[in-house]
Amino acid sequence: MKCTVRPAGLELTMASYSDVALAHGGAVLVYRAVDGLPPNETRLFAMRSEDAGRTWHGPHPVDIALSRSADQALWNRPRLSAQHDGGLTLLADVRLFGKGTAAAVVSPERTRVLLWRSFDGGLRWSEARFTAIQGRMPDRLHEFSADTWLVATDYESMRHFGACAQVVNLSTDGGEHWGTLSVVADLPGMCFRAGCIAAAGGGRLACLLGEESGARVPLHVSFSFDGGMHWSLPGPMPLVGVRPVVGWLRSGWLLCLYYERPSLKASEGCVAANVVAWLGRQLTDMAQGYTVTVAQAKLDFCHQGSCGFVELGEGNVLIAYDDTTASGHPCVRSAFLEIRC
């Protein structure tokens, strides 16, 4: 296997939490605009590329700006999915603050997950739909049929003090109503956040988990063989990182992006964090895969750190990821990953 990485030229300053998808013959990128870190004002935007990610048009606002001082609310992480009806679905959680609440203190009951649809390739978006999805930091939406949708989220554990649990939420009526289907992972001393699900057909699912307590802990994976009703005990993988994003390529290879970072404590601020791509045939044996460094980024993991990818053509992958400019501002960059087996 030969992998080639090329910069794609995109640099959006004062932006974070990006994701990409294909729709209407072009690539669509969504991100959260911020006024700084930690942010006081945020807004969600979409951009569109008609030439495979080389140039971008926009931005197009998804919804109104939210301010911590004026609204006691901030947009958090958007995730984008292309659905079988030709439309796009955007999920994002909004963090709600009481007056005088510290920016880093947000309980699960103080978050809401909203949903938007677009049927013109991300140029215009529907009004936001408040969902009953429980938790925060939603994964991309997984569509098993026109009516059956599944989304992974995380929340503070109710069983183990200081831990974070990963759950999956299910809708059987096309997103009108949601319920918590099952708990993926809830272990003492472990802070699993921003999990990502890969589907392999026949009800087989794998959920990749990043542990974000600040220690240098490997990625974990949990498996379900009944559509997410029950999950195996999460086990460590031979990859050390956080914020994984995983999906299948047309060639049948599995691609996983994640941030490889040193041990991090909140007081350390920005640190170097490589964006790494892993390629393999199956999640059950990741030691047999290949890894390649996509980019050398610098991030403050208290407030940012997310990436996304979409396959433009067989073996040609567009990647969007968070970084920091030389002047210290959060930004979103892009890269091309060319894979030749």
C-alpha atoms as a printed R data frame, in Angstrom:
    type eleno elety resid chain resno       x      y      z
1   ATOM     1    CA   MET     A     1   0.000  0.000  0.000
2   ATOM     2    CA   LYS     A     2   1.197  3.514 -0.856
3   ATOM     3    CA   CYS     A     3  -0.243  6.614  0.810
4   ATOM     4    CA   THR     A     4   0.492 10.182 -0.292
5   ATOM     5    CA   VAL     A     5  -0.516 13.265  1.709
6   ATOM     6    CA   ARG     A     6  -0.875 16.704  0.102
7   ATOM     7    CA   PRO     A     7  -2.092 19.970  1.667
8   ATOM     8    CA   ALA     A     8  -5.434 21.017  0.197
9   ATOM     9    CA   GLY     A     9  -4.965 24.730  0.779
10  ATOM    10    CA   LEU     A    10  -7.932 25.457  3.065
11  ATOM    11    CA   GLU     A    11  -7.301 27.590  6.142
12  ATOM    12    CA   LEU     A    12 -10.300 29.026  8.000
13  ATOM    13    CA   THR     A    13  -9.189 31.153 10.933
14  ATOM    14    CA   MET     A    14 -11.253 31.498 14.112
15  ATOM    15    CA   ALA     A    15 -12.881 28.160 13.308
16  ATOM    16    CA   SER     A    16 -12.979 24.696 14.873
17  ATOM    17    CA   TYR     A    17 -14.878 21.376 14.927
18  ATOM    18    CA   SER     A    18 -15.028 20.670 11.185
19  ATOM    19    CA   ASP     A    19 -16.620 17.839  9.217
20  ATOM    20    CA   VAL     A    20 -17.131 17.057  5.510
21  ATOM    21    CA   ALA     A    21 -19.553 15.110  3.300
22  ATOM    22    CA   LEU     A    22 -20.575 14.781 -0.369
23  ATOM    23    CA   ALA     A    23 -23.872 16.108 -1.735
24  ATOM    24    CA   HIS     A    24 -25.186 17.185 -5.148
25  ATOM    25    CA   GLY     A    25 -21.895 16.462 -6.880
26  ATOM    26    CA   GLY     A    26 -19.751 18.537 -4.545
27  ATOM    27    CA   ALA     A    27 -18.074 18.520 -1.159
28  ATOM    28    CA   VAL     A    28 -19.681 20.259  1.813
29  ATOM    29    CA   LEU     A    29 -17.748 21.388  4.874
30  ATOM    30    CA   VAL     A    30 -19.326 22.454  8.169
31  ATOM    31    CA   TYR     A    31 -17.562 24.116 11.068
32  ATOM    32    CA   ARG     A    32 -18.045 26.182 14.191
33  ATOM    33    CA   ALA     A    33 -16.887 29.813 14.006
34  ATOM    34    CA   VAL     A    34 -15.572 31.214 17.297
35  ATOM    35    CA   ASP     A    35 -14.378 34.594 18.568
36  ATOM    36    CA   GLY     A    36 -11.527 33.023 20.538
37  ATOM    37    CA   LEU     A    37 -10.711 30.237 22.961
38  ATOM    38    CA   PRO     A    38 -12.524 29.793 25.221
39  ATOM    39    CA   PRO     A    39 -15.286 31.214 22.993
40  ATOM    40    CA   ASN     A    40 -17.848 33.791 24.025
41  ATOM    41    CA   GLU     A    41 -19.700 33.701 20.692
42  ATOM    42    CA   THR     A    42 -20.142 30.832 18.239
43  ATOM    43    CA   ARG     A    43 -21.972 30.200 14.977
44  ATOM    44    CA   LEU     A    44 -22.295 27.236 12.614
45  ATOM    45    CA   PHE     A    45 -21.413 27.649  8.937
46  ATOM    46    CA   ALA     A    46 -21.274 25.499  5.804
47  ATOM    47    CA   MET     A    47 -19.075 25.868  2.729
48  ATOM    48    CA   ARG     A    48 -19.219 24.101 -0.624
49  ATOM    49    CA   SER     A    49 -16.593 22.987 -3.146
50  ATOM    50    CA   GLU     A    50 -17.341 22.068 -6.761
51  ATOM    51    CA   ASP     A    51 -13.750 21.068 -7.606
52  ATOM    52    CA   ALA     A    52 -13.012 18.264 -5.131
53  ATOM    53    CA   GLY     A    53 -11.917 20.468 -2.251
54  ATOM    54    CA   ARG     A    54  -9.464 22.732 -4.094
55  ATOM    55    CA   THR     A    55 -11.542 25.918 -3.723
56  ATOM    56    CA   TRP     A    56 -14.491 26.664 -1.434
57  ATOM    57    CA   HIS     A    57 -17.502 28.961 -1.703
58  ATOM    58    CA   GLY     A    58 -19.378 30.508  1.199
59  ATOM    59    CA   PRO     A    59 -19.678 30.532  4.099
60  ATOM    60    CA   HIS     A    60 -23.410 29.874  4.371
61  ATOM    61    CA   PRO     A    61 -24.894 30.262  7.875
62  ATOM    62    CA   VAL     A    62 -26.676 27.231  9.292
63  ATOM    63    CA   ASP     A    63 -28.312 29.027 12.204
64  ATOM    64    CA   ILE     A    64 -28.060 32.137 14.357
65  ATOM    65    CA   ALA     A    65 -25.017 33.049 16.438
66  ATOM    66    CA   LEU     A    66 -25.099 32.087 20.118
67  ATOM    67    CA   SER     A    67 -23.322 34.087 22.774
68  ATOM    68    CA   ARG     A    68 -22.367 32.978 26.246
69  ATOM    69    CA   SER     A    69 -22.908 36.465 27.635
70  ATOM    70    CA   ALA     A    70 -26.169 37.301 25.819
71  ATOM    71    CA   ASP     A    71 -27.775 33.856 25.365
72  ATOM    72    CA   GLN     A    72 -26.046 31.776 28.062
73  ATOM    73    CA   ALA     A    73 -25.486 29.242 25.269
74  ATOM    74    CA   LEU     A    74 -22.798 28.184 22.789
75  ATOM    75    CA   TRP     A    75 -22.789 25.884 19.784
76  ATOM    76    CA   ASN     A    76 -20.430 22.973 20.296
77  ATOM    77    CA   ARG     A    77 -19.493 20.252 17.737
78  ATOM    78    CA   PRO     A    78 -21.314 19.840 14.383
79  ATOM    79    CA   ARG     A    79 -21.302 16.461 12.583
80  ATOM    80    CA   LEU     A    80 -22.435 16.003  8.987
81  ATOM    81    CA   SER     A    81 -23.985 12.999  7.206
82  ATOM    82    CA   ALA     A    82 -25.221 12.377  3.652
83  ATOM    83    CA   GLN     A    83 -28.457 10.378  3.647
84  ATOM    84    CA   HIS     A    84 -30.070  8.052  1.132
85  ATOM    85    CA   ASP     A    85 -32.737 10.616  0.163
86  ATOM    86    CA   GLY     A    86 -30.023 12.858 -1.299
87  ATOM    87    CA   GLY     A    87 -30.110 15.328  1.574
88  ATOM    88    CA   LEU     A    88 -27.648 16.241  4.280
89  ATOM    89    CA   THR     A    89 -28.262 15.930  8.014
90  ATOM    90    CA   LEU     A    90 -26.351 18.111 10.432
91  ATOM    91    CA   LEU     A    91 -26.268 17.365 14.158
92  ATOM    92    CA   ALA     A    92 -24.786 19.710 16.740
93  ATOM    93    CA   ASP     A    93 -24.975 20.035 20.488
94  ATOM    94    CA   VAL     A    94 -25.611 23.350 22.190
95  ATOM    95    CA   ARG     A    95 -24.128 24.003 25.634
96  ATOM    96    CA   LEU     A    96 -26.391 25.853 28.048
97  ATOM    97    CA   PHE     A    97 -24.911 27.895 30.895
98  ATOM    98    CA   GLY     A    98 -26.450 29.425 33.956
99  ATOM    99    CA   LYS     A    99 -25.304 32.867 34.993
100 ATOM   100    CA   GLY     A   100 -21.932 32.642 36.700
101 ATOM   101    CA   THR     A   101 -21.267 29.079 35.489
102 ATOM   102    CA   ALA     A   102 -17.671 28.329 34.574
103 ATOM   103    CA   ALA     A   103 -17.177 27.693 30.847
104 ATOM   104    CA   ALA     A   104 -15.845 24.165 31.422
105 ATOM   105    CA   VAL     A   105 -18.685 23.097 33.734
106 ATOM   106    CA   VAL     A   106 -21.570 21.732 31.692
107 ATOM   107    CA   SER     A   107 -23.733 18.930 33.046
108 ATOM   108    CA   PRO     A   108 -25.494 16.500 30.681
109 ATOM   109    CA   GLU     A   109 -28.904 17.976 31.425
110 ATOM   110    CA   ARG     A   110 -27.521 21.348 30.282
111 ATOM   111    CA   THR     A   111 -26.877 20.232 26.710
112 ATOM   112    CA   ARG     A   112 -29.259 19.782 23.782
113 ATOM   113    CA   VAL     A   113 -28.690 18.138 20.409
114 ATOM   114    CA   LEU     A   114 -30.273 19.861 17.393
115 ATOM   115    CA   LEU     A   115 -30.829 18.607 13.837
116 ATOM   116    CA   TRP     A   116 -30.944 20.400 10.476
117 ATOM   117    CA   ARG     A   117 -31.571 19.143  6.915
118 ATOM   118    CA   SER     A   118 -30.335 20.519  3.595
119 ATOM   119    CA   PHE     A   119 -31.474 19.392  0.140
120 ATOM   120    CA   ASP     A   120 -29.424 21.765 -2.021
121 ATOM   121    CA   GLY     A   121 -25.902 20.702 -1.156
122 ATOM   122    CA   GLY     A   122 -25.504 22.766  2.005
123 ATOM   123    CA   LEU     A   123 -26.485 26.174  0.604
124 ATOM   124    CA   ARG     A   124 -29.673 26.454  2.679
125 ATOM   125    CA   TRP     A   125 -30.711 24.704  5.859
126 ATOM   126    CA   SER     A   126 -34.009 23.907  7.513
127 ATOM   127    CA   GLU     A   127 -35.015 25.401 10.821
128 ATOM   128    CA   ALA     A   128 -33.365 23.666 13.729
129 ATOM   129    CA   ARG     A   129 -35.225 20.711 15.172
130 ATOM   130    CA   PHE     A   130 -34.724 20.078 18.887
131 ATOM   131    CA   THR     A   131 -34.249 16.371 19.463
132 ATOM   132    CA   ALA     A   132 -34.546 14.133 22.498
133 ATOM   133    CA   ILE     A   133 -31.041 12.746 21.863
134 ATOM   134    CA   GLN     A   134 -29.398 12.350 25.247
135 ATOM   135    CA   GLY     A   135 -25.810 13.485 25.774
136 ATOM   136    CA   ARG     A   136 -23.291 15.709 24.045
137 ATOM   137    CA   MET     A   137 -20.643 15.573 21.282
138 ATOM   138    CA   PRO     A   138 -22.844 13.621 18.829
139 ATOM   139    CA   ASP     A   139 -21.307 11.302 16.268
140 ATOM   140    CA   ARG     A   140 -22.409 11.338 12.643
141 ATOM   141    CA   LEU     A   141 -25.911 10.015 12.081
142 ATOM   142    CA   HIS     A   142 -26.093  6.385 10.923
143 ATOM   143    CA   GLU     A   143 -29.050  5.540  8.686
144 ATOM   144    CA   PHE     A   144 -30.060  1.853  8.688
145 ATOM   145    CA   SER     A   145 -33.323  2.523  6.805
146 ATOM   146    CA   ALA     A   146 -35.441  5.534  5.884
147 ATOM   147    CA   ASP     A   147 -36.873  5.566  9.412
148 ATOM   148    CA   THR     A   148 -34.200  3.909 11.576
149 ATOM   149    CA   TRP     A   149 -31.413  6.254 12.623
150 ATOM   150    CA   LEU     A   150 -28.689  5.808 15.257
151 ATOM   151    CA   VAL     A   151 -26.432  8.408 16.911
152 ATOM   152    CA   ALA     A   152 -23.686  7.971 19.519
153 ATOM   153    CA   THR     A   153 -23.179 10.581 22.266
154 ATOM   154    CA   ASP     A   154 -21.419 10.848 25.600
155 ATOM   155    CA   TYR     A   155 -22.392 12.162 29.024
156 ATOM   156    CA   GLU     A   156 -21.089 12.289 32.571
157 ATOM   157    CA   SER     A   157 -21.362  8.864 34.161
158 ATOM   158    CA   MET     A   158 -24.085  8.429 36.747
159 ATOM   159    CA   ARG     A   159 -22.353  5.335 38.157
160 ATOM   160    CA   HIS     A   160 -18.724  6.414 38.447
161 ATOM   161    CA   PHE     A   161 -17.693  9.821 39.769
162 ATOM   162    CA   GLY     A   162 -15.527 11.752 37.305
163 ATOM   163    CA   ALA     A   163 -16.025  9.251 34.481
164 ATOM   164    CA   CYS     A   164 -17.746  9.779 31.101
165 ATOM   165    CA   ALA     A   165 -19.993  7.187 29.489
166 ATOM   166    CA   GLN     A   166 -20.708  6.523 25.807
167 ATOM   167    CA   VAL     A   167 -24.294  5.753 24.734
168 ATOM   168    CA   VAL     A   168 -26.252  5.242 21.517
169 ATOM   169    CA   ASN     A   169 -29.580  6.890 20.724
170 ATOM   170    CA   LEU     A   170 -32.155  5.376 18.362
171 ATOM   171    CA   SER     A   171 -34.999  6.808 16.295
172 ATOM   172    CA   THR     A   172 -37.438  4.565 14.410
173 ATOM   173    CA   ASP     A   173 -39.483  7.364 12.804
174 ATOM   174    CA   GLY     A   174 -36.917  9.343 10.835
175 ATOM   175    CA   GLY     A   175 -35.664 11.488 13.685
176 ATOM   176    CA   GLU     A   176 -39.009 12.662 15.075
177 ATOM   177    CA   HIS     A   177 -38.569 10.819 18.370
178 ATOM   178    CA   TRP     A   178 -35.453  9.460 20.075
179 ATOM   179    CA   GLY     A   179 -34.650  7.134 22.925
180 ATOM   180    CA   THR     A   180 -31.463  5.876 24.556
181 ATOM   181    CA   LEU     A   181 -30.901  2.416 23.124
182 ATOM   182    CA   SER     A   182 -27.954  1.201 25.209
183 ATOM   183    CA   VAL     A   183 -24.756  2.095 27.037
184 ATOM   184    CA   VAL     A   184 -21.608  1.366 25.046
185 ATOM   185    CA   ALA     A   185 -19.013  2.029 27.731
186 ATOM   186    CA   ASP     A   186 -19.136  3.205 31.346
187 ATOM   187    CA   LEU     A   187 -16.005  2.296 33.305
188 ATOM   188    CA   PRO     A   188 -14.579  3.760 36.530
189 ATOM   189    CA   GLY     A   189 -11.716  6.179 36.003
190 ATOM   190    CA   MET     A   190 -12.269  6.377 32.233
191 ATOM   191    CA   CYS     A   191 -13.515  9.460 30.402
192 ATOM   192    CA   PHE     A   192 -14.757  8.196 27.026
193 ATOM   193    CA   ARG     A   193 -15.802 11.119 24.814
194 ATOM   194    CA   ALA     A   194 -16.681 11.758 21.164
195 ATOM   195    CA   GLY     A   195 -17.049  8.102 20.207
196 ATOM   196    CA   CYS     A   196 -17.484  7.117 16.558
197 ATOM   197    CA   ILE     A   197 -19.429  4.167 15.126
198 ATOM   198    CA   ALA     A   198 -18.627  2.090 12.040
199 ATOM   199    CA   ALA     A   199 -21.290 -0.224 10.613
200 ATOM   200    CA   ALA     A   200 -20.369 -3.468  8.844
201 ATOM   201    CA   GLY     A   201 -23.829 -4.706  7.855
202 ATOM   202    CA   GLY     A   202 -26.027 -7.381  9.388
203 ATOM   203    CA   GLY     A   203 -26.384 -5.449 12.632
204 ATOM   204    CA   ARG     A   204 -22.628 -5.494 13.277
205 ATOM   205    CA   LEU     A   205 -21.267 -2.258 14.749
206 ATOM   206    CA   ALA     A   206 -17.981 -1.087 16.215
207 ATOM   207    CA   CYS     A   207 -17.656  2.001 18.406
208 ATOM   208    CA   LEU     A   208 -14.226  3.629 18.691
209 ATOM   209    CA   LEU     A   209 -13.637  5.499 21.935
210 ATOM   210    CA   GLY     A   210 -11.090  8.127 22.880
211 ATOM   211    CA   GLU     A   211 -10.205  8.496 26.563
212 ATOM   212    CA   GLU     A   212  -9.857 12.162 27.542
213 ATOM   213    CA   SER     A   213  -8.870 12.285 31.203
214 ATOM   214    CA   GLY     A   214  -5.525 13.741 30.140
215 ATOM   215    CA   ALA     A   215  -3.425 10.581 30.389
216 ATOM   216    CA   ARG     A   216  -1.846  8.927 27.362
217 ATOM   217    CA   VAL     A   217  -4.399  6.119 27.013
218 ATOM   218    CA   PRO     A   218  -4.942  3.960 23.885
219 ATOM   219    CA   LEU     A   219  -8.087  4.178 21.815
220 ATOM   220    CA   HIS     A   220 -10.659  1.592 22.861
221 ATOM   221    CA   VAL     A   221 -13.221 -0.303 20.797
222 ATOM   222    CA   SER     A   222 -16.507 -1.971 21.691
223 ATOM   223    CA   PHE     A   223 -18.525 -4.289 19.413
224 ATOM   224    CA   SER     A   224 -22.226 -4.920 18.905
225 ATOM   225    CA   PHE     A   225 -23.693 -7.768 16.831
226 ATOM   226    CA   ASP     A   226 -27.383 -6.891 17.240
227 ATOM   227    CA   GLY     A   227 -27.685 -3.355 15.873
228 ATOM   228    CA   GLY     A   228 -26.492 -1.604 19.027
229 ATOM   229    CA   MET     A   229 -28.709 -3.274 21.618
230 ATOM   230    CA   HIS     A   230 -25.783 -4.887 23.455
231 ATOM   231    CA   TRP     A   231 -22.075 -4.083 23.469
232 ATOM   232    CA   SER     A   232 -18.908 -5.913 24.404
233 ATOM   233    CA   LEU     A   233 -16.640 -4.641 27.150
234 ATOM   234    CA   PRO     A   234 -14.393 -1.985 25.530
235 ATOM   235    CA   GLY     A   235 -10.858 -3.175 24.928
236 ATOM   236    CA   PRO     A   236  -7.652 -1.220 24.163
237 ATOM   237    CA   MET     A   237  -6.328 -0.863 20.631
238 ATOM   238    CA   PRO     A   238  -2.703 -0.548 19.485
239 ATOM   239    CA   LEU     A   239  -3.283  3.162 18.717
240 ATOM   240    CA   VAL     A   240  -2.876  5.995 21.224
241 ATOM   241    CA   GLY     A   241  -5.020  9.055 20.592
242 ATOM   242    CA   VAL     A   242  -8.359 10.839 20.904
243 ATOM   243    CA   ARG     A   243 -11.329 12.026 18.793
244 ATOM   244    CA   PRO     A   244 -11.438  9.094 16.337
245 ATOM   245    CA   VAL     A   245 -13.415  9.252 13.087
246 ATOM   246    CA   VAL     A   246 -13.918  5.984 11.219
247 ATOM   247    CA   GLY     A   247 -15.552  4.848  7.986
248 ATOM   248    CA   TRP     A   248 -15.359  2.415  5.077
249 ATOM   249    CA   LEU     A   249 -13.731  3.253  1.757
250 ATOM   250    CA   ARG     A   250 -14.982  1.986 -1.611
251 ATOM   251    CA   SER     A   251 -12.040 -0.401 -1.841
252 ATOM   252    CA   GLY     A   252 -13.238 -2.238  1.278
253 ATOM   253    CA   TRP     A   253 -10.511 -0.759  3.458
254 ATOM   254    CA   LEU     A   254 -11.392  0.871  6.757
255 ATOM   255    CA   LEU     A   255 -10.043  4.370  7.455
256 ATOM   256    CA   CYS     A   256  -9.693  5.764 10.972
257 ATOM   257    CA   LEU     A   257  -8.496  9.309 11.691
258 ATOM   258    CA   TYR     A   258  -7.448 10.382 15.175
259 ATOM   259    CA   TYR     A   259  -5.258 12.858 17.028
260 ATOM   260    CA   GLU     A   260  -2.059 11.385 18.406
261 ATOM   261    CA   ARG     A   261  -0.941 13.474 21.346
262 ATOM   262    CA   PRO     A   262   1.302 13.402 24.391
263 ATOM   263    CA   SER     A   263  -0.072 13.303 27.910
264 ATOM   264    CA   LEU     A   264  -2.154 16.436 28.388
265 ATOM   265    CA   LYS     A   265  -3.447 18.271 31.409
266 ATOM   266    CA   ALA     A   266  -5.833 21.199 31.178
267 ATOM   267    CA   SER     A   267  -3.200 23.627 32.460
268 ATOM   268    CA   GLU     A   268  -0.758 22.786 29.676
269 ATOM   269    CA   GLY     A   269  -2.687 24.678 26.977
270 ATOM   270    CA   CYS     A   270  -1.708 24.083 23.342
271 ATOM   271    CA   VAL     A   271   0.356 21.010 22.531
272 ATOM   272    CA   ALA     A   272   1.521 19.286 19.361
273 ATOM   273    CA   ALA     A   273  -0.933 16.653 18.157
274 ATOM   274    CA   ASN     A   274  -0.403 14.731 14.922
275 ATOM   275    CA   VAL     A   275  -3.416 13.907 12.767
276 ATOM   276    CA   VAL     A   276  -2.914 10.215 11.996
277 ATOM   277    CA   ALA     A   277  -4.715  7.951  9.511
278 ATOM   278    CA   TRP     A   278  -4.963  4.207 10.122
279 ATOM   279    CA   LEU     A   279  -5.925  1.868  7.266
280 ATOM   280    CA   GLY     A   280  -6.883 -1.750  7.713
281 ATOM   281    CA   ARG     A   281  -9.325 -4.507  6.825
282 ATOM   282    CA   GLN     A   282 -11.000 -4.987 10.191
283 ATOM   283    CA   LEU     A   283 -11.192 -3.354 13.600
284 ATOM   284    CA   THR     A   284 -10.762 -6.672 15.365
285 ATOM   285    CA   ASP     A   285  -7.078 -6.757 14.401
286 ATOM   286    CA   MET     A   286  -5.782 -3.205 14.079
287 ATOM   287    CA   ALA     A   287  -2.190 -4.339 14.575
288 ATOM   288    CA   GLN     A   288  -2.317 -5.556 10.950
289 ATOM   289    CA   GLY     A   289  -3.091 -2.111  9.516
290 ATOM   290    CA   TYR     A   290  -1.041  0.800  8.213
291 ATOM   291    CA   THR     A   291  -0.610  4.264  9.730
292 ATOM   292    CA   VAL     A   292   0.407  7.531  8.085
293 ATOM   293    CA   THR     A   293   0.748 11.027  9.555
294 ATOM   294    CA   VAL     A   294  -1.613 13.391  7.739
295 ATOM   295    CA   ALA     A   295  -0.624 16.638  9.456
296 ATOM   296    CA   GLN     A   296   1.283 18.051 12.402
297 ATOM   297    CA   ALA     A   297  -1.239 20.133 14.292
298 ATOM   298    CA   LYS     A   298  -1.193 22.142 17.497
299 ATOM   299    CA   LEU     A   299  -4.310 22.148 19.651
300 ATOM   300    CA   ASP     A   300  -5.819 23.169 22.941
301 ATOM   301    CA   PHE     A   301  -7.891 20.096 23.764
302 ATOM   302    CA   CYS     A   302  -9.958 21.938 26.355
303 ATOM   303    CA   HIS     A   303 -11.820 23.746 23.570
304 ATOM   304    CA   GLN     A   304 -11.173 22.126 20.189
305 ATOM   305    CA   GLY     A   305  -9.955 19.051 18.370
306 ATOM   306    CA   SER     A   306 -12.031 17.345 15.718
307 ATOM   307    CA   CYS     A   307 -11.621 16.050 12.184
308 ATOM   308    CA   GLY     A   308 -13.642 14.519  9.375
309 ATOM   309    CA   PHE     A   309 -13.099 12.909  5.987
310 ATOM   310    CA   VAL     A   310 -14.948 11.996  2.833
311 ATOM   311    CA   GLU     A   311 -13.865  9.857 -0.131
312 ATOM   312    CA   LEU     A   312 -14.060 11.945 -3.319
313 ATOM   313    CA   GLY     A   313 -13.198  9.078 -5.656
314 ATOM   314    CA   GLU     A   314 -11.755  5.634 -5.086
315 ATOM   315    CA   GLY     A   315  -8.658  6.077 -2.969
316 ATOM   316    CA   ASN     A   316  -8.852  9.902 -2.947
317 ATOM   317    CA   VAL     A   317  -9.826 11.219  0.474
318 ATOM   318    CA   LEU     A   318 -10.469 14.801  1.565
319 ATOM   319    CA   ILE     A   319  -9.659 15.459  5.228
320 ATOM   320    CA   ALA     A   320 -10.629 18.483  7.348
321 ATOM   321    CA   TYR     A   321  -8.983 18.950 10.720
322 ATOM   322    CA   ASP     A   322  -8.502 21.467 13.532
323 ATOM   323    CA   ASP     A   323  -5.206 23.291 14.011
324 ATOM   324    CA   THR     A   324  -3.799 26.529 15.434
325 ATOM   325    CA   THR     A   325  -2.285 29.377 13.391
326 ATOM   326    CA   ALA     A   326   1.187 30.779 14.057
327 ATOM   327    CA   SER     A   327  -0.466 33.687 15.862
328 ATOM   328    CA   GLY     A   328  -2.302 31.292 18.182
329 ATOM   329    CA   HIS     A   329  -5.802 31.441 16.661
330 ATOM   330    CA   PRO     A   330  -7.902 28.282 16.143
331 ATOM   331    CA   CYS     A   331  -8.289 27.300 12.514
332 ATOM   332    CA   VAL     A   332  -9.551 24.560 10.205
333 ATOM   333    CA   ARG     A   333  -7.242 23.147  7.545
334 ATOM   334    CA   SER     A   334  -7.622 20.468  4.880
335 ATOM   335    CA   ALA     A   335  -5.476 17.792  3.251
336 ATOM   336    CA   PHE     A   336  -5.712 15.148  0.523
337 ATOM   337    CA   LEU     A   337  -4.858 11.545  1.255
338 ATOM   338    CA   GLU     A   338  -4.252  9.408 -1.831
339 ATOM   339    CA   ILE     A   339  -4.335  5.653 -1.222
340 ATOM   340    CA   ARG     A   340  -3.036  3.145 -3.738
341 ATOM   341    CA   CYS     A   341  -3.298 -0.535 -2.826
